[in-house]
Amino acid sequence: MGSDSSGLERGGADRIAQFARQEIGPYLADHPEDRYPLPLVQRLAALGVFGATVPTQCGGDGWSRQDVARIGYELGRGWQPLAGLVGTHLKLCRQVLEHGTVQQRAQLLGPMARGETVFARAYHEQGVAHPAALTTRVTRRGLVAVLNGRKSWVTNARHADRVLALARSGDATVGVLVDPARPGVTVGPELPRPGLLGVSLAEITFSDYEFEPDEATLGGWGHDLTDSLLSHDLTSYTARAVGSADAVLDHAVRFVREGWAHRSADARGAMRLRLGEMATKVAVMRTIWHALLDSRRPGDEAASTAPHPPMTSAAAKVFCTSTLQDVVREAALLCGGAGYAAPEQALGRHYRDALALPIIGSPNDVLLSGLGERELSRPAGESPESGHRAETETSPVAGCRAGAETVR
Ligand SMILES: Cc1cc2nc3c(=O)[nH]c(=O)nc-3n(C[C@H](O)[C@H](O)[C@H](O)COP(=O)(O)OP(=O)(O)OC[C@H]3O[C@@H](n4cnc5c(N)ncnc54)[C@H](O)[C@@H]3O)c2cc1C
């Protein structure tokens, strides 16, 4: 599936916005929420979304950083499970770009960018906070290596074409490029849950899964991912929360407008106040998201090496995913019975999906502990922004065609 030729003249953000706002609602009106949305996934592939973070010389669409950021926002606004599926895949495109061998980049990135090979991520094991504590293991058996272990929750477990599984190999944390159709991989039953339906969520167990050590270990046999796993950017979760909050606010405003003529003066006053409160919270969320994006503009060296991201994107994630819960609750109050029981179930869906956002990525309590720890370790009088490790963007495009722009 290549890029949609009718959309090529528009930027990626416009294409994804148009798709999310015009196609997701009608799709959900006609299909059960818990069915895998293959037609929408195919449309996303045709729009070039799966290759958004892959540079053009590697077979992707090389969207601008701002356009990539809009993917999380628009899909969060439209339907969170799609944001989870795409967000996971785009993170894995970056992993392959940054850590893959020349051969792995050459083989994987083109099909990944076209949405022909969609990746899932089997990283987490319940209660494991540090890669060193993972119990999934790879070991050598002569010329092959074997993978054994169990991953508790894998988004898109049932439909992904490949899975990147994290495991310990000696003192290193390695990523194994797993083909789930091969022997040794068992996808468990669909996990019951209140939201994030449609895209699969299940356990994956690896039992003596055999693989070629150099070819199927990301970066080659022994390549250690530990450091890169300890500092990951949480901006996409903020984007998803802001998108959802904007959709909920719009829903509430529409509801209030439609009934305005029949409301008493008291009801109008109360509704105005509640809308004002919601709008203020959503405006702050949007401002935080834009501040995060503006802190690292592509091509702006001073900004891109500024002492900023990890903790800042953590604080933004905590604030925006928590505030989203307030916004959805307030919208439900404002809309009354018509918010709780309505044909399109929009508020209910945003509410149920929003419950997962403070947990996924990294639990908000864990992030808050880290932020608190940072405050405690900051010498009195020192600026909160000092002492941070600079986060730079890399452009590891060896193995791809030469002569196009850098990764953003
Ligand atoms: C919908 C969904 C999709 C997911 N998709 C994927 C996926 O695709 N791939 C994948 O690998 N994983 C996935 N996960 C797993 C997800 O990353 C973990 O659930 C998440 O990191 C939390 O880990 P845990 O559930 O083991 O929580 P636990 O570690 O058991 O923590 C539970 C709670 O204890 C408290 N807590 C624990 N440790 C600390 C601490 N150090 N400081 C403060 N409080 C603490 C927090 O309140 C925390 O929320 C998914 C999970 C969900 C719910």
The ligand as a Tripos MOL2 file, in Angstrom:
@<TRIPOS>MOLECULE
LIG
   53    58     1     0     0
SMALL
NO_CHARGES

@<TRIPOS>ATOM
      1 C1         -3.9520   -0.9660   27.2680 C.3       1 LIG1
      2 C2         -2.5240   -1.3600   27.4870 C.ar      1 LIG1
      3 C3         -1.6920   -1.5370   26.4090 C.ar      1 LIG1
      4 C4         -0.3690   -1.9560   26.6030 C.ar      1 LIG1
      5 N1          0.4200   -2.1900   25.5080 N.ar      1 LIG1
      6 C5          1.6840   -2.6460   25.7000 C.ar      1 LIG1
      7 C6          2.5090   -2.9890   24.5810 C.ar      1 LIG1
      8 O1          2.1070   -2.8790   23.4200 O.2       1 LIG1
      9 N2          3.7530   -3.4730   24.8280 N.ar      1 LIG1
     10 C7          4.2370   -3.6080   26.1000 C.ar      1 LIG1
     11 O2          5.3670   -4.0340   26.2480 O.2       1 LIG1
     12 N3          3.4870   -3.2710   27.1810 N.ar      1 LIG1
     13 C8          2.2300   -2.8120   27.0120 C.ar      1 LIG1
     14 N4          1.4510   -2.4980   28.1030 N.ar      1 LIG1
     15 C9          2.0240   -2.6380   29.4410 C.3       1 LIG1
     16 C10         2.2510   -1.2820   30.1160 C.3       1 LIG1
     17 O3          3.4260   -0.7200   29.5960 O.3       1 LIG1
     18 C11         2.2960   -1.5090   31.6100 C.3       1 LIG1
     19 O4          1.0110   -1.9040   32.0360 O.3       1 LIG1
     20 C12         2.7280   -0.2630   32.3590 C.3       1 LIG1
     21 O5          4.0510    0.0570   32.0740 O.3       1 LIG1
     22 C13         2.5730   -0.4520   33.8560 C.3       1 LIG1
     23 O6          3.2410   -1.5840   34.2910 O.3       1 LIG1
     24 P1          2.4900   -2.6150   35.2800 P.3       1 LIG1
     25 O7          1.1120   -2.8150   34.7490 O.co2     1 LIG1
     26 O8          3.3540   -3.7860   35.4350 O.co2     1 LIG1
     27 O9          2.3390   -1.8020   36.6070 O.3       1 LIG1
     28 P2          3.0320   -2.1030   38.0030 P.3       1 LIG1
     29 O10         4.5050   -2.0100   37.8610 O.co2     1 LIG1
     30 O11         2.4360   -3.3220   38.5730 O.co2     1 LIG1
     31 O12         2.5750   -0.8320   38.8270 O.3       1 LIG1
     32 C14         1.2150   -0.6840   39.2770 C.3       1 LIG1
     33 C15         1.1250    0.6340   40.0040 C.3       1 LIG1
     34 O13         1.9810    0.6140   41.1470 O.3       1 LIG1
     35 C16         2.5070    1.9030   41.3750 C.3       1 LIG1
     36 N5          3.9770    1.8520   41.2320 N.ar      1 LIG1
     37 C17         4.7370    0.8290   40.7910 C.ar      1 LIG1
     38 N6          6.0370    1.1490   40.7900 N.ar      1 LIG1
     39 C18         6.1250    2.4060   41.2350 C.ar      1 LIG1
     40 C19         7.2030    3.3080   41.4410 C.ar      1 LIG1
     41 N7          8.4750    2.9770   41.2100 N.pl3     1 LIG1
     42 N8          6.9150    4.5530   41.8720 N.ar      1 LIG1
     43 C20         5.6320    4.9160   42.1060 C.ar      1 LIG1
     44 N9          4.5630    4.1100   41.9320 N.ar      1 LIG1
     45 C21         4.8040    2.8770   41.5180 C.ar      1 LIG1
     46 C22         1.8830    2.8060   40.3000 C.3       1 LIG1
     47 O14         0.7000    3.3850   40.8260 O.3       1 LIG1
     48 C23         1.5640    1.8430   39.2030 C.3       1 LIG1
     49 O15         0.5610    2.3370   38.3290 O.3       1 LIG1
     50 C24         0.1280   -2.1100   27.9230 C.ar      1 LIG1
     51 C25        -0.7320   -1.9160   29.0200 C.ar      1 LIG1
     52 C26        -2.0420   -1.5510   28.8090 C.ar      1 LIG1
     53 C27        -2.9270   -1.3520   30.0080 C.3       1 LIG1
@<TRIPOS>BOND
     1     1     2 1
     2     2     3 ar
     3     2    52 ar
     4     3     4 ar
     5     4     5 ar
     6     4    50 ar
     7     5     6 ar
     8     6     7 ar
     9     6    13 1
    10     7     8 2
    11     7     9 ar
    12     9    10 ar
    13    10    11 2
    14    10    12 ar
    15    12    13 ar
    16    13    14 ar
    17    14    15 1
    18    14    50 ar
    19    15    16 1
    20    16    17 1
    21    16    18 1
    22    18    19 1
    23    18    20 1
    24    20    21 1
    25    20    22 1
    26    22    23 1
    27    23    24 1
    28    24    25 2
    29    24    26 1
    30    24    27 1
    31    27    28 1
    32    28    29 2
    33    28    30 1
    34    28    31 1
    35    31    32 1
    36    32    33 1
    37    33    34 1
    38    33    48 1
    39    34    35 1
    40    35    36 1
    41    35    46 1
    42    36    37 ar
    43    36    45 ar
    44    37    38 ar
    45    38    39 ar
    46    39    40 ar
    47    39    45 ar
    48    40    41 1
    49    40    42 ar
    50    42    43 ar
    51    43    44 ar
    52    44    45 ar
    53    46    47 1
    54    46    48 1
    55    48    49 1
    56    50    51 ar
    57    51    52 ar
    58    52    53 1
@<TRIPOS>SUBSTRUCTURE
     1 LIG1         1 GROUP 0 **** ****
